[in-house]
Amino acid sequence: MGLWTLLEACLLFANALAILNEDRFLARRGWTLAEIPGSGRNSLKGQIIGLIHACQFFRLPLIILNIIVIVLKLFTG
């Protein structure tokens, strides 16, 4: 397993977090930023929710990174 494979895995994981719908999926399970108080953001659950929202915020850079990876895969095999 090389560095490239690890970077692709991280990109796929970020894509998976970015497509989670807050209203249909996260709110039913209590995983929204509104349900975590200010002091609870340092907990593991609060940090995971922050990571999910960060991935959702950076959707455009994720799309650009996906395009770059697809083009590189097309050229390098």
MIFIFI-799336 format. One line per field, with one value per residue (C-alpha): residue number from 1; x, y, z. Coordinates in nm, 2 decimals, m for minus. Layout:
N
n = (NUM  ...)
px = (X  ...)
py = (Y  ...)
pz = (Z  ...)
This chain:
77
n = (1  2  3  4  5  6  7  8  9  10  11  12  13  14  15  16  17  18  19  20  21  22  23  24  25  26  27  28  29  30  31  32  33  34  35  36  37  38  39  40  41  42  43  44  45  46  47  48  49  50  51  52  53  54  55  56  57  58  59  60  61  62  63  64  65  66  67  68  69  70  71  72  73  74  75  76  77)
px = (0.00  0.16  0.11  m0.11  m0.35  m0.37  m0.45  m0.72  m0.87  m0.88  m1.04  m1.31  m1.37  m1.41  m1.66  m1.86  m1.88  m1.97  m2.28  m2.44  m2.77  m2.81  m3.19  m3.26  m2.97  m2.78  m3.06  m3.25  m2.94  m2.87  m2.55  m2.60  m2.40  m2.71  m2.75  m2.39  m2.34  m2.03  m1.84  m1.94  m1.74  m1.43  m1.58  m1.53  m1.88  m1.84  m1.52  m1.67  m1.97  m1.72  m1.53  m1.86  m1.95  m1.61  m1.63  m1.97  m1.84  m1.55  m1.76  m1.62  m1.26  m1.36  m1.51  m1.19  m0.97  m1.19  m1.15  m0.77  m0.76  m0.98  m0.76  m0.44  m0.59  m0.68  m0.33  m0.14  m0.36)
py = (0.00  0.32  0.68  0.73  0.46  0.62  0.96  0.80  0.63  0.97  1.13  0.86  0.89  1.27  1.21  0.98  1.24  1.52  1.34  1.28  1.48  1.67  1.68  1.32  1.13  1.33  1.51  1.18  1.05  1.38  1.45  1.82  2.12  2.27  1.98  1.99  2.27  2.48  2.28  1.95  2.02  1.89  1.55  1.27  1.31  1.69  1.65  1.39  1.62  1.90  1.68  1.60  1.96  2.06  1.80  1.93  2.29  2.20  2.03  2.24  2.16  1.79  1.80  1.95  1.69  1.42  1.55  1.57  1.21  1.08  1.25  1.12  0.77  0.79  0.89  0.66  0.36)
pz = (0.00  m0.12  m0.04  m0.34  m0.23  0.12  m0.04  m0.25  0.05  0.24  m0.06  m0.08  0.30  0.26  m0.03  0.19  0.47  0.22  0.09  0.42  0.43  0.76  0.75  0.65  0.81  1.07  1.25  1.32  1.50  1.69  1.49  1.41  1.54  1.69  1.93  2.06  2.32  2.30  2.56  2.40  2.08  2.24  2.29  2.03  1.90  1.87  1.68  1.44  1.38  1.31  1.06  0.88  0.86  0.73  0.46  0.36  0.36  0.12  m0.15  m0.43  m0.35  m0.32  m0.67  m0.80  m0.63  m0.76  m1.12  m1.07  m0.94  m1.22  m1.49  m1.33  m1.32  m1.68  m1.78  m1.55  m1.55)
